[in-house]
Amino acid sequence: MTDRTTSRRLPDLADIEAAREVLAPVIRHNPLAGARWLTDRVGSSVYLAPENLQRAGSFKIRGAYVYLSRLTAQERSRGVVAASAGNHAQGVALAAQLLGIEATVFMPEGASIPKVSATRAYGASVRFAGETIEGALKAATHFAAETGAILVHPFDHPDVVAGQGTLGLEILEQCPQVKTVVVCTGGGGLLAGVALAVKSLRPDVKVIGAQAAGAAAYPASLQMGSPQTLESMRTMADGIAVGRPGDVPFAIIQDLVDDIRIVSEDSLARAQVLLLERAKMVVEPAGAAAVAAILDDPESFDGPVVATLSGGNVDPLLLMRVVRHGLAAAGRYTTLKLRMSDRPGSLAGLLHDIGTHEANVVDVRHTRTEPRLSIDEVEIAIELETRGPTHRDEVISDLRARGYVIID
C-alpha cells in the first residue's frame, strides 16, 4: 500500500471527481459573486469564487477532509499532525473533529491569534515552532516520527490537491463561459488542483497563479525546472508565505498553468480594501492575491474571469493596519511631515489651508526637540484622508505654493 504521507503520485480528473463525492455533504457550495467594479476595469465579466465563506474560513477544508477521510481505522487511531500558519490548521482541525480523529497542529511563533483560537475551538491541540511554515513543518514531521501520528501536508499530497481541485469543477459549472481563472498561490495545492480540473475539461481556459512578491517561490522554481527554496520571505500574506513549492503541485503547475503573476504588498492591501468596500467581503491578504493581480494589469486578462478569494481568516488588528496601508496605496490616506515656525496660530493656519480642500485631518503630531530643528521651529506630522491621488496631489501642491516646507 502506498504511504499516504509521502505519496508523489500525481492525481487526475477522476481523483478530483471522487473527492467531490466525498466532500458533497461536508463543504459549502458558495455561488460565484459578480464584481462589476472589476468588470469595468477588465472590460469583460469578472466573478469572485468566495472561499473566504467556506467552512473554517478557507478552501483548506477540501483537501484536509479528503485526506483524512481516506485514512484506515488503524491510521486514524494514531491521530494526525499538521503544520500551518492558520488556514490549513483550521481545515485539518475541523476535518478531524468531523471524523473523530485526534489532531495536533504546529503553528509558527507569532501566528494570528484568531487563527490559533479557531483551531483550538475545532478541538485540535496547538503547539508553536519556528518563525515560518517551514519551521513548523519540521517540528510536525519530527512529532509524526516520534508518535506515529499521520502527517497531513498542507499542499504536497495527491489527495490534498484533488480535494482543492473540486473548486475548479464548481467554477466551470457555475461559469461555463469562463476564459481565465486566477488563483491565489502559496505552496501550489489550490492552483494545481484548480488547473488540473479546469484544463482536463476545458484546455482552452487560461489558469494563472498569483503570488506575493515577498514569498514568490514559483517563478524561480519554474525557471530552474524544479522546486527551489527561498532564502527568506516577508509578506503580510501569511496564508501564501511558503518558501518551497510542493513536488506534487509543482509537477502539475509546470505542465498546466499559463502564468504566475507577482503582486506587491501595496497591491494586496489595495485589493483587500476594495473587496471590503465594493464586494462587502472580509478577505485576508493571501485571499486577495488573485484580485490584486487583476487590478495590477486588468487589460491583460481575457474575460470572463473568475478570481479565487482563498481565505477570510484575518486578525482584526492586522486588518486595521492593512486597510490603512491600502488606503495609502490608493492615495486616500497620506501622512505629511512639515517644518514650520513655532508660533501661536501657525497650526490653526495650516489646518485652515488644508480645510479649504475638504481633506479630512485624522491626526496631528508635534516634534520640537529634534537637533535638526531650529529653536523656533516645529516639525508637524499630519495624517489626512483624501479622495484619491489627484485630490492628494492638489492638497500637497497648494501647501507648497503657500510656502509650507514639506520634508516627507
C-alpha positions in Angstrom: 0.0 0.0 0.0 1.3 3.5 -0.9 2.3 5.6 2.1 -0.2 8.3 2.3 2.2 10.7 4.0 4.8 10.6 1.2 2.9 9.7 -2.0 4.1 11.6 -5.0 1.6 10.1 -7.4 0.0 12.8 -9.5 -3.8 13.0 -9.2 -6.0 13.1 -12.2 -9.5 14.2 -13.1 -11.0 11.0 -11.7 -9.4 11.7 -8.3 -11.0 15.2 -8.3 -14.4 13.8 -9.2 -14.1 11.2 -6.5 -13.0 13.9 -4.0 -16.1 15.8 -4.9 -18.4 12.9 -3.9 -16.6 12.7 -0.5 -17.0 16.4 0.1 -20.6 16.8 -1.1 -22.1 16.6 2.4 -19.3 18.5 4.1 -18.5 21.7 2.3 -20.5 24.8 1.5 -21.2 25.3 -2.2 -20.9 29.0 -2.5 -22.2 30.7 -5.6 -19.8 32.9 -7.6 -20.2 36.6 -6.9 -20.3 39.2 -9.7 -17.8 42.0 -9.4 -18.9 44.9 -11.6 -16.2 47.1 -10.1 -13.6 44.7 -11.6 -15.6 44.1 -14.7 -15.4 47.8 -15.5 -11.6 47.6 -15.4 -11.2 44.3 -17.3 -13.8 45.2 -19.9 -15.4 41.7 -19.5 -17.3 40.0 -16.7 -15.4 39.2 -13.6 -16.6 36.8 -10.9 -15.3 36.0 -7.4 -15.1 32.5 -6.0 -15.7 33.3 -2.3 -13.8 30.5 -0.4 -13.5 33.0 2.4 -17.1 32.0 3.1 -16.1 28.3 3.2 -16.3 26.2 6.4 -13.3 27.1 8.6 -12.8 30.2 6.5 -10.9 28.9 3.5 -10.6 26.3 0.8 -8.3 24.2 3.0 -11.2 22.0 4.4 -11.5 20.5 0.9 -8.1 18.9 0.8 -7.8 18.2 4.5 -11.2 16.3 4.7 -10.4 14.2 1.6 -7.0 13.2 3.0 -8.4 12.3 6.5 -11.4 10.5 5.1 -9.1 8.0 3.3 -7.1 7.0 6.4 -7.6 3.5 7.6 -9.1 2.8 11.0 -5.6 1.9 12.3 -4.2 5.2 10.9 -7.0 7.2 12.4 -6.2 5.7 15.8 -2.7 7.2 15.7 -4.0 10.7 15.3 -2.9 13.3 12.8 -0.5 16.2 12.9 -0.3 19.3 10.7 1.8 22.5 10.2 0.1 25.7 9.2 0.1 29.5 9.7 -3.7 29.1 10.2 -5.9 28.1 7.3 -4.7 24.5 6.9 -4.7 24.3 10.7 -8.4 25.1 10.8 -9.1 22.8 7.9 -7.4 19.8 9.5 -8.9 20.6 12.9 -12.4 20.7 11.5 -11.9 17.7 9.4 -10.5 15.7 12.3 -13.4 16.8 14.5 -15.9 15.7 11.9 -14.2 12.3 11.6 -13.5 11.7 15.2 -9.7 11.9 14.9 -7.3 13.4 17.4 -5.4 16.3 15.8 -2.2 18.2 16.8 -1.2 21.4 14.9 2.1 23.1 14.8 1.9 26.8 14.1 4.7 29.4 13.6 5.6 31.6 16.5 3.5 34.8 16.2 0.7 33.1 14.3 -2.5 35.1 14.1 -4.4 34.9 17.4 -7.8 34.4 15.8 -6.5 31.5 13.7 -4.9 29.9 16.8 -8.2 30.3 18.8 -10.3 28.9 15.9 -8.0 25.9 15.5 -8.3 25.1 19.2 -12.1 25.7 19.1 -12.3 22.9 16.5 -10.7 20.6 19.0 -7.1 20.5 17.9 -4.1 20.7 20.2 -1.9 23.7 19.1 1.9 23.9 19.5 4.3 26.6 18.3 7.5 26.1 16.4 9.7 28.2 14.1 9.1 31.6 12.6 7.7 30.4 9.3 5.6 27.5 8.0 8.9 25.6 7.2 9.9 25.6 10.8 6.5 24.5 11.9 6.5 21.7 9.3 9.9 20.4 10.5 8.5 20.2 14.1 5.4 18.5 12.8 7.5 16.0 10.9 9.6 15.2 14.0 6.4 14.8 16.0 5.0 12.3 13.5 8.2 10.3 13.6 8.2 10.2 17.4 4.5 9.5 18.0 3.3 7.7 14.9 0.8 10.4 14.1 -0.1 10.8 10.4 1.3 14.0 8.9 -1.2 15.9 6.8 0.9 18.1 4.5 -0.8 21.4 3.6 -0.3 21.0 -0.1 2.1 18.3 -1.2 0.0 15.2 -1.5 -2.3 13.9 -4.3 -5.4 13.6 -2.0 -4.9 17.2 -0.9 -4.5 18.5 -4.4 -7.6 16.5 -5.6 -9.6 18.0 -2.8 -8.6 21.5 -3.6 -9.3 20.8 -7.3 -13.0 20.4 -6.6 -13.2 24.2 -6.6 -12.2 24.1 -10.3 -15.2 21.8 -11.1 -17.5 24.2 -9.3 -16.1 27.2 -11.2 -16.6 25.5 -14.6 -20.2 24.6 -13.8 -21.2 28.0 -12.5 -19.4 29.9 -15.2 -19.1 27.7 -18.3 -18.2 30.6 -20.5 -15.1 31.4 -18.3 -11.8 32.2 -20.2 -9.4 32.9 -17.4 -9.2 31.6 -13.8 -6.9 33.4 -11.4 -5.8 31.6 -8.2 -4.1 32.7 -5.0 -0.9 30.7 -4.7 1.4 29.6 -1.9 2.7 26.1 -2.0 0.6 25.4 -5.0 -2.1 22.9 -3.8 -5.1 25.1 -4.8 -3.5 26.3 -8.1 -2.5 22.7 -9.1 -5.9 21.3 -8.2 -7.9 24.0 -10.0 -5.6 23.8 -13.0 -5.9 20.1 -13.2 -9.7 20.2 -13.1 -10.1 23.1 -15.5 -7.5 22.0 -18.0 -8.8 18.4 -18.1 -12.3 19.6 -19.1 -11.5 23.0 -20.8 -7.9 23.1 -22.1 -8.7 26.5 -23.7 -9.2 28.2 -20.4 -6.2 30.1 -19.0 -5.2 29.3 -15.5 -3.0 32.0 -13.8 -1.4 31.9 -10.3 -0.9 35.0 -8.1 1.9 35.1 -5.6 3.0 37.7 -3.1 6.3 39.3 -4.1 7.8 38.7 -0.7 7.1 34.9 -0.9 7.2 34.2 -4.7 8.8 30.7 -4.8 7.3 29.6 -8.1 8.9 31.9 -10.7 12.5 30.8 -9.9 11.4 27.2 -9.5 9.7 27.2 -12.9 12.7 28.8 -14.4 15.0 26.2 -12.9 12.7 23.3 -13.7 12.4 22.0 -10.1 11.2 23.3 -6.7 13.6 25.9 -5.3 13.7 27.2 -1.7 13.6 30.9 -1.0 16.3 32.2 1.3 13.9 34.5 3.1 10.2 35.7 3.0 8.5 38.8 4.1 4.8 39.5 3.4 1.6 40.3 5.2 0.0 37.4 3.3 0.9 34.7 5.8 -1.5 32.3 4.1 0.6 32.0 1.0 4.0 32.6 2.6 5.6 29.3 1.5 9.3 29.1 0.9 9.3 26.0 -1.4 6.7 24.6 -3.8 5.5 21.1 -3.2 6.7 18.4 -5.5 3.2 17.2 -6.4 1.7 20.6 -7.2 4.9 21.8 -8.9 4.7 19.0 -11.5 1.1 19.9 -12.3 1.7 23.6 -12.4 4.8 23.3 -14.5 2.7 21.4 -17.1 -0.7 23.1 -17.0 -0.5 26.7 -15.6 -0.2 29.5 -18.1 1.4 32.2 -16.0 2.3 33.3 -12.5 1.7 36.9 -11.6 3.6 38.6 -8.7 1.8 41.2 -6.6 3.3 43.8 -4.2 2.3 44.5 -0.6 0.6 47.7 -1.8 -1.4 45.8 -4.4 -2.5 43.2 -1.8 -3.6 45.9 0.6 -5.4 47.9 -2.1 -7.2 44.7 -3.2 -8.2 43.9 0.3 -9.7 47.4 0.8 -11.6 47.2 -2.4 -13.0 43.8 -1.5 -14.2 45.3 1.8 -15.7 48.4 0.2 -17.1 47.1 -3.1 -17.7 43.3 -2.6 -18.5 43.5 1.1 -16.1 40.6 1.6 -13.8 40.2 4.5 -10.7 38.6 2.9 -7.2 38.0 4.4 -4.2 39.4 2.4 -3.4 36.0 1.0 -7.0 35.6 -0.2 -6.8 38.9 -2.1 -3.8 38.0 -4.2 -5.8 37.0 -7.3 -7.8 40.2 -7.2 -4.6 42.2 -6.7 -3.1 40.6 -9.9 -6.2 41.7 -11.8 -6.1 45.2 -10.5 -2.4 45.5 -11.4 -3.0 44.8 -15.1 -6.7 44.4 -15.8 -6.4 44.6 -19.6 -4.2 41.5 -19.8 -6.9 39.1 -18.6 -9.2 37.6 -21.1 -12.8 37.5 -19.8 -15.0 36.3 -18.4 -12.6 36.0 -15.5 -13.0 34.1 -12.2 -10.8 35.1 -9.3 -10.5 33.0 -6.2 -10.8 34.5 -2.7 -8.9 31.8 -1.0 -9.5 32.7 2.7 -11.0 35.1 5.1 -9.3 34.3 8.4 -7.8 37.7 9.2 -6.7 39.1 12.5 -8.8 42.3 13.1 -5.6 44.2 14.2 -3.9 43.2 11.0 -7.0 44.2 9.1 -6.9 47.6 10.6 -3.2 48.1 9.5 -3.8 46.6 6.1 -6.8 48.9 5.5 -4.7 51.9 6.4 -1.9 50.7 4.1 -4.4 50.0 1.3 -5.9 53.5 1.6 -2.4 55.0 1.5 -1.6 52.9 -1.6 -4.8 54.2 -3.2 -3.9 57.8 -2.4 -6.7 58.1 0.1 -4.6 58.2 3.2 -1.5 60.3 3.4 1.0 61.3 6.1 2.8 64.6 5.5 5.7 66.0 7.5 6.1 69.7 7.5 8.6 72.1 9.1 7.3 75.5 10.2 7.7 78.3 12.6 6.7 77.5 16.2 4.4 80.5 16.9 0.8 80.9 18.1 -1.7 80.4 15.3 0.6 78.6 12.9 -1.0 75.2 13.3 -4.5 76.7 13.0 -3.4 78.4 9.8 -2.2 75.1 8.4 -5.4 73.3 9.3 -7.4 76.1 7.7 -5.5 75.8 4.5 -6.0 72.1 4.4 -9.7 72.5 5.2 -10.2 74.7 2.1 -9.6 71.5 0.0 -12.1 69.5 2.1 -9.3 67.0 3.1 -10.0 65.4 6.5 -7.4 65.6 9.2 -7.1 62.3 11.1 -4.2 63.0 13.4 -1.6 65.7 14.2 1.8 65.1 16.0 4.3 67.7 17.0 8.1 67.4 17.4 10.1 70.2 18.9 13.2 68.5 20.3 15.0 67.2 17.3 18.5 68.5 16.9 17.9 69.3 13.2 15.2 71.9 14.2 16.0 75.5 14.9 14.9 76.7 18.3 11.9 78.5 16.8 10.8 75.6 14.5 8.4 72.7 14.9 8.0 69.6 12.9 4.4 68.5 12.3 3.3 65.1 11.1 -0.3 65.3 9.9 -2.4 62.4 8.7 -5.0 63.2 6.0 -7.9 61.4 4.3 -8.3 62.4 0.7 -10.5 61.3 -2.2 -7.7 59.8 -4.2 -4.3 60.5 -5.8 -5.5 63.6 -7.7 -7.1 65.2 -4.6 -4.0 64.4 -2.5 -1.6 65.9 -5.1 -3.8 69.1 -5.2 -3.5 69.5 -1.4 0.2 69.0 -1.4 0.8 71.3 -4.4 -1.3 74.1 -2.8 0.5 73.8 0.5 3.9 74.2 -1.2 2.5 77.1 -3.2 1.6 78.8 0.1 5.2 78.4 1.3 4.9 75.4 3.6 8.1 73.3 3.8 7.1 69.6 3.2 10.0 67.4 4.1 8.4 64.0 3.7 
